Amino acid sequence: MAGLSEEELAVRSGVTISRVKEWVQAGAVRPSTRGDQSFEPADINRIRLAESLLASGITLEDVRAAVADGRLSFGFIGDLFPDPVDYVTGSTFGEFAGERGISMELVQQVHERLALPRPEPDDPIRADEAEYLPLATMALGLGFSDAALTRFSRVMGENLRRLAEAQVHFFTSEVIERLIEDGVAPLAAWEQSSAVGNQMRPLFRQLLTWVYERHQETYILDQVIEHLEDVLRGRRPRGRIRARDQAIAFLDLSGFTRLTEERGDEAAAELATTLADLVQVASRSHDGAPVKFLGDGVMFHFQDPASAVRCSLELVRLAPQQGLPPAHVGVNVGPVVFRDGDFFGRTVNVAARVADRAGPHEVLVTDDVVRAIPDDVVRFRPIGPVELKGLAEPLALHLAEPATP
């Protein structure tokens, strides 16, 4: 494949030709030893990395000196990013948007909603952005409400951002930092691991697609079944935003903040991971699912209140066995609204307040939960009306216990 000329490298890297020459002199990029003095595509990202170092306050002379004495090299970037995304030749965001009748405000909104950096009109536009940006106008043209698109975009962008951050953090902490701890120099650690990273990226992309499609399949079938049940039972389809009776539980770990202060953030992260694994397994075995993790706790959801209480009792029992601090849970049942992967409403708020009131190893539930569960499932011990923060009137609570001692 033909290499890039100096001019092509400058355009595709978003810098001037004179800057390319400077990076060649500094040793950040090296032209081919062939007679054409061309550059390889990976040099695009080498220049971008070098420019980022300048933006962080490091000088070009610092880079040149580090390369000269072997402390710095940009060679491994070719393994991490062998096929970099480049910029559209001579086009800015403002020009691209104007040519296609897209407002610059919309372009900026799309990036912000997807948790991407906000572009300015004079910024060069990347080829991948030029390919996917028109999807925003297509979505608007299909008649979706702007509010719905905003919510969906923010949920997708933020979760994908966190996923990418977690993946890179995992690679850095488990591969790079372990090599450095074993005495490998930082530059050598990156050079040794970059080939592994290049192999992992497509595998992770395939895994991401597979997991997403499996979850999507589950939720599509769930919605199809729900609507067919309505038809077969002669019911009218439910509204777009519907409140339905569901069971919501909040679990918290007692003394988590104190433990974090004593043992440090790494220990806290390990405990949070252990809790997440425990909740995933336990809730699914009771036909429930975690909704969101809250650092020292979790909110989870069940269609059946009896399953919610049984699962909560199991989690309270298993938490200490997994090396976790004592857990306490609050459970409530009632109408909730589902939107953007989360549940909302008074039922949710009350469940959270009940969890706050529960002591270590306790599962507290509301009157509504007791009324919704057959007597032989679990035992309930009344503890009387309790004043809860944020509620106007005291709420009758019950301590849940296993049906058999």
Secondary structure as a PSIPRED ss2 file (coil, helix, strand):
# PSIPRED VFORMAT (PSIPRED V4.0)

   1 M C   1.000  0.000  0.000
   2 A C   1.000  0.000  0.000
   3 G C   1.000  0.000  0.000
   4 L E   0.000  0.000  1.000
   5 S C   1.000  0.000  0.000
   6 E H   0.000  1.000  0.000
   7 E H   0.000  1.000  0.000
   8 E H   0.000  1.000  0.000
   9 L H   0.000  1.000  0.000
  10 A H   0.000  1.000  0.000
  11 V H   0.000  1.000  0.000
  12 R H   0.000  1.000  0.000
  13 S H   0.000  1.000  0.000
  14 G C   1.000  0.000  0.000
  15 V C   1.000  0.000  0.000
  16 T C   1.000  0.000  0.000
  17 I H   0.000  1.000  0.000
  18 S H   0.000  1.000  0.000
  19 R H   0.000  1.000  0.000
  20 V H   0.000  1.000  0.000
  21 K H   0.000  1.000  0.000
  22 E H   0.000  1.000  0.000
  23 W H   0.000  1.000  0.000
  24 V H   0.000  1.000  0.000
  25 Q H   0.000  1.000  0.000
  26 A H   0.000  1.000  0.000
  27 G C   1.000  0.000  0.000
  28 A C   1.000  0.000  0.000
  29 V C   1.000  0.000  0.000
  30 R C   1.000  0.000  0.000
  31 P C   1.000  0.000  0.000
  32 S C   1.000  0.000  0.000
  33 T C   1.000  0.000  0.000
  34 R C   1.000  0.000  0.000
  35 G C   1.000  0.000  0.000
  36 D C   1.000  0.000  0.000
  37 Q C   1.000  0.000  0.000
  38 S C   1.000  0.000  0.000
  39 F E   0.000  0.000  1.000
  40 E C   1.000  0.000  0.000
  41 P C   1.000  0.000  0.000
  42 A C   1.000  0.000  0.000
  43 D H   0.000  1.000  0.000
  44 I H   0.000  1.000  0.000
  45 N H   0.000  1.000  0.000
  46 R H   0.000  1.000  0.000
  47 I H   0.000  1.000  0.000
  48 R H   0.000  1.000  0.000
  49 L H   0.000  1.000  0.000
  50 A H   0.000  1.000  0.000
  51 E H   0.000  1.000  0.000
  52 S H   0.000  1.000  0.000
  53 L H   0.000  1.000  0.000
  54 L H   0.000  1.000  0.000
  55 A H   0.000  1.000  0.000
  56 S C   1.000  0.000  0.000
  57 G C   1.000  0.000  0.000
  58 I C   1.000  0.000  0.000
  59 T C   1.000  0.000  0.000
  60 L H   0.000  1.000  0.000
  61 E H   0.000  1.000  0.000
  62 D H   0.000  1.000  0.000
  63 V H   0.000  1.000  0.000
  64 R H   0.000  1.000  0.000
  65 A H   0.000  1.000  0.000
  66 A H   0.000  1.000  0.000
  67 V H   0.000  1.000  0.000
  68 A H   0.000  1.000  0.000
  69 D C   1.000  0.000  0.000
  70 G C   1.000  0.000  0.000
  71 R C   1.000  0.000  0.000
  72 L C   1.000  0.000  0.000
  73 S C   1.000  0.000  0.000
  74 F C   1.000  0.000  0.000
  75 G C   1.000  0.000  0.000
  76 F C   1.000  0.000  0.000
  77 I H   0.000  1.000  0.000
  78 G H   0.000  1.000  0.000
  79 D H   0.000  1.000  0.000
  80 L H   0.000  1.000  0.000
  81 F C   1.000  0.000  0.000
  82 P C   1.000  0.000  0.000
  83 D C   1.000  0.000  0.000
  84 P C   1.000  0.000  0.000
  85 V C   1.000  0.000  0.000
  86 D C   1.000  0.000  0.000
  87 Y E   0.000  0.000  1.000
  88 V E   0.000  0.000  1.000
  89 T E   0.000  0.000  1.000
  90 G E   0.000  0.000  1.000
  91 S E   0.000  0.000  1.000
  92 T E   0.000  0.000  1.000
  93 F H   0.000  1.000  0.000
  94 G H   0.000  1.000  0.000
  95 E H   0.000  1.000  0.000
  96 F H   0.000  1.000  0.000
  97 A H   0.000  1.000  0.000
  98 G H   0.000  1.000  0.000
  99 E H   0.000  1.000  0.000
 100 R C   1.000  0.000  0.000
 101 G C   1.000  0.000  0.000
 102 I C   1.000  0.000  0.000
 103 S C   1.000  0.000  0.000
 104 M H   0.000  1.000  0.000
 105 E H   0.000  1.000  0.000
 106 L H   0.000  1.000  0.000
 107 V H   0.000  1.000  0.000
 108 Q H   0.000  1.000  0.000
 109 Q H   0.000  1.000  0.000
 110 V H   0.000  1.000  0.000
 111 H H   0.000  1.000  0.000
 112 E H   0.000  1.000  0.000
 113 R H   0.000  1.000  0.000
 114 L C   1.000  0.000  0.000
 115 A C   1.000  0.000  0.000
 116 L C   1.000  0.000  0.000
 117 P C   1.000  0.000  0.000
 118 R C   1.000  0.000  0.000
 119 P C   1.000  0.000  0.000
 120 E C   1.000  0.000  0.000
 121 P C   1.000  0.000  0.000
 122 D C   1.000  0.000  0.000
 123 D C   1.000  0.000  0.000
 124 P E   0.000  0.000  1.000
 125 I E   0.000  0.000  1.000
 126 R E   0.000  0.000  1.000
 127 A H   0.000  1.000  0.000
 128 D H   0.000  1.000  0.000
 129 E H   0.000  1.000  0.000
 130 A H   0.000  1.000  0.000
 131 E H   0.000  1.000  0.000
 132 Y H   0.000  1.000  0.000
 133 L C   1.000  0.000  0.000
 134 P H   0.000  1.000  0.000
 135 L H   0.000  1.000  0.000
 136 A H   0.000  1.000  0.000
 137 T H   0.000  1.000  0.000
 138 M H   0.000  1.000  0.000
 139 A H   0.000  1.000  0.000
 140 L H   0.000  1.000  0.000
 141 G H   0.000  1.000  0.000
 142 L C   1.000  0.000  0.000
 143 G C   1.000  0.000  0.000
 144 F C   1.000  0.000  0.000
 145 S C   1.000  0.000  0.000
 146 D H   0.000  1.000  0.000
 147 A H   0.000  1.000  0.000
 148 A H   0.000  1.000  0.000
 149 L H   0.000  1.000  0.000
 150 T H   0.000  1.000  0.000
 151 R H   0.000  1.000  0.000
 152 F H   0.000  1.000  0.000
 153 S H   0.000  1.000  0.000
 154 R H   0.000  1.000  0.000
 155 V H   0.000  1.000  0.000
 156 M H   0.000  1.000  0.000
 157 G H   0.000  1.000  0.000
 158 E H   0.000  1.000  0.000
 159 N H   0.000  1.000  0.000
 160 L H   0.000  1.000  0.000
 161 R H   0.000  1.000  0.000
 162 R H   0.000  1.000  0.000
 163 L H   0.000  1.000  0.000
 164 A H   0.000  1.000  0.000
 165 E H   0.000  1.000  0.000
 166 A H   0.000  1.000  0.000
 167 Q H   0.000  1.000  0.000
 168 V H   0.000  1.000  0.000
 169 H H   0.000  1.000  0.000
 170 F H   0.000  1.000  0.000
 171 F H   0.000  1.000  0.000
 172 T H   0.000  1.000  0.000
 173 S H   0.000  1.000  0.000
 174 E H   0.000  1.000  0.000
 175 V H   0.000  1.000  0.000
 176 I H   0.000  1.000  0.000
 177 E H   0.000  1.000  0.000
 178 R H   0.000  1.000  0.000
 179 L H   0.000  1.000  0.000
 180 I H   0.000  1.000  0.000
 181 E H   0.000  1.000  0.000
 182 D C   1.000  0.000  0.000
 183 G C   1.000  0.000  0.000
 184 V C   1.000  0.000  0.000
 185 A C   1.000  0.000  0.000
 186 P H   0.000  1.000  0.000
 187 L H   0.000  1.000  0.000
 188 A H   0.000  1.000  0.000
 189 A H   0.000  1.000  0.000
 190 W H   0.000  1.000  0.000
 191 E H   0.000  1.000  0.000
 192 Q H   0.000  1.000  0.000
 193 S H   0.000  1.000  0.000
 194 S H   0.000  1.000  0.000
 195 A H   0.000  1.000  0.000
 196 V H   0.000  1.000  0.000
 197 G H   0.000  1.000  0.000
 198 N H   0.000  1.000  0.000
 199 Q H   0.000  1.000  0.000
 200 M H   0.000  1.000  0.000
 201 R H   0.000  1.000  0.000
 202 P H   0.000  1.000  0.000
 203 L H   0.000  1.000  0.000
 204 F H   0.000  1.000  0.000
 205 R H   0.000  1.000  0.000
 206 Q H   0.000  1.000  0.000
 207 L H   0.000  1.000  0.000
 208 L H   0.000  1.000  0.000
 209 T H   0.000  1.000  0.000
 210 W H   0.000  1.000  0.000
 211 V H   0.000  1.000  0.000
 212 Y H   0.000  1.000  0.000
 213 E H   0.000  1.000  0.000
 214 R H   0.000  1.000  0.000
 215 H H   0.000  1.000  0.000
 216 Q H   0.000  1.000  0.000
 217 E H   0.000  1.000  0.000
 218 T H   0.000  1.000  0.000
 219 Y H   0.000  1.000  0.000
 220 I H   0.000  1.000  0.000
 221 L H   0.000  1.000  0.000
 222 D H   0.000  1.000  0.000
 223 Q H   0.000  1.000  0.000
 224 V H   0.000  1.000  0.000
 225 I H   0.000  1.000  0.000
 226 E H   0.000  1.000  0.000
 227 H H   0.000  1.000  0.000
 228 L H   0.000  1.000  0.000
 229 E H   0.000  1.000  0.000
 230 D H   0.000  1.000  0.000
 231 V H   0.000  1.000  0.000
 232 L H   0.000  1.000  0.000
 233 R C   1.000  0.000  0.000
 234 G C   1.000  0.000  0.000
 235 R C   1.000  0.000  0.000
 236 R C   1.000  0.000  0.000
 237 P C   1.000  0.000  0.000
 238 R C   1.000  0.000  0.000
 239 G C   1.000  0.000  0.000
 240 R C   1.000  0.000  0.000
 241 I C   1.000  0.000  0.000
 242 R C   1.000  0.000  0.000
 243 A E   0.000  0.000  1.000
 244 R E   0.000  0.000  1.000
 245 D E   0.000  0.000  1.000
 246 Q E   0.000  0.000  1.000
 247 A E   0.000  0.000  1.000
 248 I E   0.000  0.000  1.000
 249 A E   0.000  0.000  1.000
 250 F E   0.000  0.000  1.000
 251 L E   0.000  0.000  1.000
 252 D E   0.000  0.000  1.000
 253 L E   0.000  0.000  1.000
 254 S C   1.000  0.000  0.000
 255 G C   1.000  0.000  0.000
 256 F H   0.000  1.000  0.000
 257 T H   0.000  1.000  0.000
 258 R H   0.000  1.000  0.000
 259 L H   0.000  1.000  0.000
 260 T H   0.000  1.000  0.000
 261 E H   0.000  1.000  0.000
 262 E H   0.000  1.000  0.000
 263 R H   0.000  1.000  0.000
 264 G C   1.000  0.000  0.000
 265 D H   0.000  1.000  0.000
 266 E H   0.000  1.000  0.000
 267 A H   0.000  1.000  0.000
 268 A H   0.000  1.000  0.000
 269 A H   0.000  1.000  0.000
 270 E H   0.000  1.000  0.000
 271 L H   0.000  1.000  0.000
 272 A H   0.000  1.000  0.000
 273 T H   0.000  1.000  0.000
 274 T H   0.000  1.000  0.000
 275 L H   0.000  1.000  0.000
 276 A H   0.000  1.000  0.000
 277 D H   0.000  1.000  0.000
 278 L H   0.000  1.000  0.000
 279 V H   0.000  1.000  0.000
 280 Q H   0.000  1.000  0.000
 281 V H   0.000  1.000  0.000
 282 A H   0.000  1.000  0.000
 283 S H   0.000  1.000  0.000
 284 R H   0.000  1.000  0.000
 285 S H   0.000  1.000  0.000
 286 H C   1.000  0.000  0.000
 287 D C   1.000  0.000  0.000
 288 G E   0.000  0.000  1.000
 289 A E   0.000  0.000  1.000
 290 P E   0.000  0.000  1.000
 291 V E   0.000  0.000  1.000
 292 K E   0.000  0.000  1.000
 293 F E   0.000  0.000  1.000
 294 L C   1.000  0.000  0.000
 295 G C   1.000  0.000  0.000
 296 D C   1.000  0.000  0.000
 297 G E   0.000  0.000  1.000
 298 V E   0.000  0.000  1.000
 299 M E   0.000  0.000  1.000
 300 F E   0.000  0.000  1.000
 301 H E   0.000  0.000  1.000
 302 F E   0.000  0.000  1.000
 303 Q C   1.000  0.000  0.000
 304 D C   1.000  0.000  0.000
 305 P H   0.000  1.000  0.000
 306 A H   0.000  1.000  0.000
 307 S H   0.000  1.000  0.000
 308 A H   0.000  1.000  0.000
 309 V H   0.000  1.000  0.000
 310 R H   0.000  1.000  0.000
 311 C H   0.000  1.000  0.000
 312 S H   0.000  1.000  0.000
 313 L H   0.000  1.000  0.000
 314 E H   0.000  1.000  0.000
 315 L H   0.000  1.000  0.000
 316 V H   0.000  1.000  0.000
 317 R H   0.000  1.000  0.000
 318 L H   0.000  1.000  0.000
 319 A C   1.000  0.000  0.000
 320 P H   0.000  1.000  0.000
 321 Q H   0.000  1.000  0.000
 322 Q H   0.000  1.000  0.000
 323 G C   1.000  0.000  0.000
 324 L C   1.000  0.000  0.000
 325 P C   1.000  0.000  0.000
 326 P C   1.000  0.000  0.000
 327 A E   0.000  0.000  1.000
 328 H E   0.000  0.000  1.000
 329 V E   0.000  0.000  1.000
 330 G E   0.000  0.000  1.000
 331 V E   0.000  0.000  1.000
 332 N E   0.000  0.000  1.000
 333 V E   0.000  0.000  1.000
 334 G E   0.000  0.000  1.000
 335 P E   0.000  0.000  1.000
 336 V E   0.000  0.000  1.000
 337 V E   0.000  0.000  1.000
 338 F E   0.000  0.000  1.000
 339 R E   0.000  0.000  1.000
 340 D C   1.000  0.000  0.000
 341 G C   1.000  0.000  0.000
 342 D E   0.000  0.000  1.000
 343 F E   0.000  0.000  1.000
 344 F E   0.000  0.000  1.000
 345 G C   1.000  0.000  0.000
 346 R H   0.000  1.000  0.000
 347 T H   0.000  1.000  0.000
 348 V H   0.000  1.000  0.000
 349 N H   0.000  1.000  0.000
 350 V H   0.000  1.000  0.000
 351 A H   0.000  1.000  0.000
 352 A H   0.000  1.000  0.000
 353 R H   0.000  1.000  0.000
 354 V H   0.000  1.000  0.000
 355 A H   0.000  1.000  0.000
 356 D H   0.000  1.000  0.000
 357 R H   0.000  1.000  0.000
 358 A C   1.000  0.000  0.000
 359 G C   1.000  0.000  0.000
 360 P C   1.000  0.000  0.000
 361 H C   1.000  0.000  0.000
 362 E C   1.000  0.000  0.000
 363 V E   0.000  0.000  1.000
 364 L E   0.000  0.000  1.000
 365 V E   0.000  0.000  1.000
 366 T E   0.000  0.000  1.000
 367 D H   0.000  1.000  0.000
 368 D H   0.000  1.000  0.000
 369 V H   0.000  1.000  0.000
 370 V H   0.000  1.000  0.000
 371 R H   0.000  1.000  0.000
 372 A H   0.000  1.000  0.000
 373 I C   1.000  0.000  0.000
 374 P C   1.000  0.000  0.000
 375 D C   1.000  0.000  0.000
 376 D C   1.000  0.000  0.000
 377 V C   1.000  0.000  0.000
 378 V E   0.000  0.000  1.000
 379 R E   0.000  0.000  1.000
 380 F E   0.000  0.000  1.000
 381 R E   0.000  0.000  1.000
 382 P E   0.000  0.000  1.000
 383 I E   0.000  0.000  1.000
 384 G E   0.000  0.000  1.000
 385 P E   0.000  0.000  1.000
 386 V E   0.000  0.000  1.000
 387 E C   1.000  0.000  0.000
 388 L C   1.000  0.000  0.000
 389 K C   1.000  0.000  0.000
 390 G C   1.000  0.000  0.000
 391 L C   1.000  0.000  0.000
 392 A C   1.000  0.000  0.000
 393 E C   1.000  0.000  0.000
 394 P C   1.000  0.000  0.000
 395 L E   0.000  0.000  1.000
 396 A E   0.000  0.000  1.000
 397 L E   0.000  0.000  1.000
 398 H E   0.000  0.000  1.000
 399 L E   0.000  0.000  1.000
 400 A E   0.000  0.000  1.000
 401 E E   0.000  0.000  1.000
 402 P E   0.000  0.000  1.000
 403 A C   1.000  0.000  0.000
 404 T C   1.000  0.000  0.000
 405 P C   1.000  0.000  0.000
